[in-house]
């Protein structure tokens, strides 16, 4: 059986002026066949020879063989570059003559020309090969990492209910849980992350926040710098609304309170109802 989207070994069943017809076997020809165009046919190839080819669809939507290596196969993932856009989606360079369609409905961000996208290759309902950025079901759940390890991950989808979905090393399944997802994340952003949990199914929980002492110092420095840029004070205190704190500083209320407490303890700021201020001698 000739399989779309896969590399496979096929037999040269017939030579014609415009190429060769390939089949799984001589017995299967001509019921099931695919053309390898003459411009890609190796010299001196004979009927009965075996060739390794990749099967996709040409511009007329017909199955066709190529000896060129695709950058991704059916069910696999790869980071591909967008080379064009149209009213139906973006087109990605995947190493073949015909670019790969990434439909709008399969985008988790609006893809523009030049963007690098982590995608999986799938076959749509019309039996055409397309790309999707919704790669959750294609990611590997068995990573080599353990809690405490530092990793790099690419944001591929953001959920209001669950948090920020991340592909660690562009292949392993990970999540920044909603409770940890502080700050403004963007799809396709590459993050330095810390593994906080390896779940029973092998998937990772990760955090963009550092270990507590390091993170406390970083949060305190961030608040102090924002205060300096804001004339020495901020209209926030430990009773402020969490959404207001997150919008202004990108921090949870708990992280804000810890950092403010640290700044007060070290004598850098003071707190009054509804306001924190830099000490004049700081």
N, C-alpha and C positions, 0 to 999 in steps of 0.2 A: 504494500500500500504506500503510495506516494504521500508524504505528510507535509503540509504547509507549515513553514516557519522553522523547519529543522534541516540540519545538514544530514545527508544520507548517501549511501553508495547505491548508484543505479547503473544499469547496463545500457550500453549504446545499442539500441535496437534497430535504428535505421539512419543512414546518412542521406541528407538532402542538401540542395544548393544553399539553403539559408541556415544550416546548422545540423544538429543531430537530434533525433528523438530518443529520449531515455525512458526506460521502464524498469520496474522492480525485477523483472525477469523476461526472457524471451517469450515465455508462455503467457505472460500477462499482456504483452503487446499484441494488437493496438488498442485493447479495451481501456487500458490506463497508460497514459504517456504524457511526457512533458518535453517542451523544446528547450534545448541549450543553443542559443544563437551562434552563428558562425564566428562572430568576432570574439567569442569566448571559448570556442572549441579548440582543444589542443591539436597541434600539427600531428599528422600521421595516425590519428585515432581511427580505430577499426571497429566494425560491428562486433559485439561480444565483449569489448573492453569495459572495465568498470571505472566510473568516475565518481568522485565525491563532490556533491553539489549542494547548494542551498535552494530551497523552493519558496518563492514568494509570488506576488502578482504584479504584472506589468501595468503600464499606463492605460491599457484597454481592459484591465481587471481579469486578465487571463493568467493561469498558473504558468510560471516560467522558471527555468533553472539558471543558476549563476555559479561560476567557480570562485567568485569573490567571497571574501570572509565577511559576514555581517558582524556588527559590534554587539549584537544581542540576538538570542534565539527565543523561540516560544517558551513562555514560562520563566524566563530569566530576566535579570535586571542589569541595567547599565546606566552610566551618566552620559547623556547625549546632548549635543548642542543644537539649539533651534537656529535654522538657517533661513526661515521665512515664516510668515503668518498669512492667514486668509480669513474669510468669513466663517469657515468651519473649524478652525483651530490653528495649530502651529505645525510646521514640518521640521523634522529632526534628521540630522545626518547620521545614518547608521551604517555607512560604508558601502552602500549600494547605489546604483544609478537612480532609482526612484526613491525619493525621501520618504520618511515614515511619518504618518499622520498622528498627531496628538490632539484628539478632538477637544473642544471646549469643555464638554461634560466630564472629561477625564483629567482636567487640570485642577489642581488645588491652589493655584495662583494664576493670574493672567500671564502667560508666557510671551515674551517678546524676543525678537531676533537677537541672537548672541547669548541668550540665557543657557546655562548648563542645568539640565534637569535629570533627576533620578527617576527612571521610568522602568516599567515592566512591559514585555511584549505579550499581547493576547490576540485571540481571534474573535472578531465581533460576530453579531448575529448574521451578517451578510457574508461571512467567511472571508473577511479581509483582515490583514494584519494591521494592528494599531498599537499605539503606546498609551499607557496610563500612568499618572502620577499617584494613583491610589494603590500603593504598593504593600499595604498592611499584610495581605494574604500571601505575598511572595517572599517576605523576609524570613530569614533563618532565626529560629528561636533557641538555637544551641550555640551560644557564644563562648569564647574562651575566658571571659571576664568574671571577676568576683567582686563582692561588695568592697568599696574603697578604691577600686581601680579608676584611673583617669582615662577617659576615652574621647574620641571626636565623633560627633554625630551631626547628620543633616536633617533639619526640620522638613518633613514632607507633608504634614497635615496638622491643622490646629482645630481642636474640638472644644466648644464651650462647656461640654459636659464632663469630658475626661481629662483634658490637658493638651499637651503638645506631643505629637507623635514624631519619633526620631528614628532614623536609620543609622545605627552605629557602624562606622566603617563602610557605609553604604550597603550593608548586608544584614545586620542583626537588628531584631525587633526591640525597640525601647520606647519608654514613655516618661515624659516629665509630668507627674500627676498634677491635677488642677491645683492642689494645695501648694505645690512647689513652683508652679508656673508663674513666677513673678517677673515683671518686665514686659517689654513689647517684642514678641518673637515674630519672625517673618519666615514664610515657607521658603526653602532653599538655603536658609542661613546655616552656616557651619558653626557649631558650638563646641567649646571645651566643657566636658561634663564629668561628673563623678558618679560612679555606680553606687546606688544606695541599697538596692535589693536585687537579688536574682530570684525570680518567682518560681513556683513549682513547675510551671510549664517551660521554664528556661528563658522567658522574656525578661528584659531588664527594666527596672525603675531607675531613673537617673535624675540628677539635679545639676543645674547650672551654678548652684551655690556651693561655696567651698566649705570645708570643715568649720565648725562653729567659731573658734578663735580667729581664724583668718577672715571669715565672712563678717564677723562683728566689726573688725577693724576696717574692712573695706566699706561696709555700710555706713559706719560712722564718718569715714573720710568723704563719702559721697554726699551725705547730708550736710557736712560742714562746707563743702565746696559749693553746693547749691545755695546755702545761706550766704556765702560770700558774694555770689553772683546776684543775689536778690537784695543786696543792701544791708546784709548783716542779720536778717531775721526771716522767719517763715510763719505764716498764719496757721500753724499746726501745733497740736499738743497730744498727750496720750488719750484724750477723749475725742479726737477727731475721727470722722467717718473713714473706715478702711478704704473705700473707693477714692476718697479725696487724697489720702496718703499715697495710694498706688498710682493715681494719675499724676501726682506732683513728683514723686520720687521713684516709682517703680518698685516699691517695697511693700511687703505685707505689714499690717499693723503691728504684729508681734515683733517683726524684725526692726521696725521703726522704733518701738518702745525700748528694745534692747540697746540699739545704737544710741538713742537719745540719753538713756541712762548711763551709758559708757562715757559719752561726751560731758555729761554733767559731773560724773565722778572724777573725771580728769580735769575739771575746772575750765572747760573750753566754752560752755554755753550755759545759759540760764533758761528756766521755763516759767512762764506765767500763764494764766488761763487763756487758751486760744493762741498762744504765741511761744516760739522759742527764739532766743537771740544769742548772738556771739558776745561773750564777755569782752568788754572794751580792752582789757589788757591781754587778750588771747593773741 
